[in-house]
Amino acid sequence: MHEVGIAQDIINAVFKQLEAHDYERVNKIKLAVGDFNLITRDSLQSCFNLLAENTKANGAVLEIEQRPGMEIEIKHIEAE
């Protein structure tokens, strides 16, 4: 299940942004995900939820936009 590694990469990138802007927690992450990655929304959200437990991302929602191609891009982070 490659979604675990992808979810960890997302969390790492988001935490760097939280630290850079002195935010306490993240509420929503908007992603663009290429179809060729064969990622399912539910699987990615489940992996993300497990890795985010007891962190600043606990309870955050992934809003995933499917696109053609291979990219996985963080488009927007809602944080407070």
N, C-alpha and C positions, 0 to 999 in steps of 0.2 A: 504494500500500500504506500505509494509514493506521496500521498497527501500528507502524511505525517511530516516528512521533510519539508514540504512546501509550507505547511502551517507553521513550522518552526522558523523558517526563513522569514515569513510574514511577521511573526511576533518579534523577531530580532530587529527587523527594519523599523517596525512601529515603535519599539522601545527606544531606539536611537532618536527618533523624532520626539517622543515624549520627553526625553532627557534634554534635548536641545532647546525645547520650548517650555520646559518646566511645567508640564501638565501632570496631573495626578492620575488620570485614568482615561482609557479609550472606550468610546461607546459604539462606534461603527467604523468599519473599514470598507471602502468601496474598491473593488478589484475589477480589472479587465483580465479575462483568462481565455487564452486561445483554445479552440476546440481540439487541436492536435495533442494537447496535454492529457486528454482523456480523464479529466477531473470531474467528478460529480459534486454538485453543490452540497448535498447532504453529507457526503463523506468528508469533504474539506471542512465544513462547519463542525462536524463531530470531532475531527482531529484537533481543530483549532480550540474547541471548547475544553477538551482534555488537557491540552498544553497550557491553556490560559488560566486554569484553576489556580486560585490563590496568587494571582498576579494582577497588575494594573489593567489587564485585558479581560479579566473575568467578566462574563456576561456580554461581551462585545458581539455585535452582529456583523457577519460578513455579507456585504451586498455584492453579488457576483454578476458581472456582465459577460456573457459568452460572446466571443468573437472568433472569426477565422484566424488561423495562424498558431504560433507557438508561444506568444508572450504571456507572461504573468506580471501584471503591473499594478502597483498600488496607486490608485487615482486620487483618493481623498481619505483623510483620517478625521473623524469627529472625536474630539477629546475635550476634557475639561480640567 
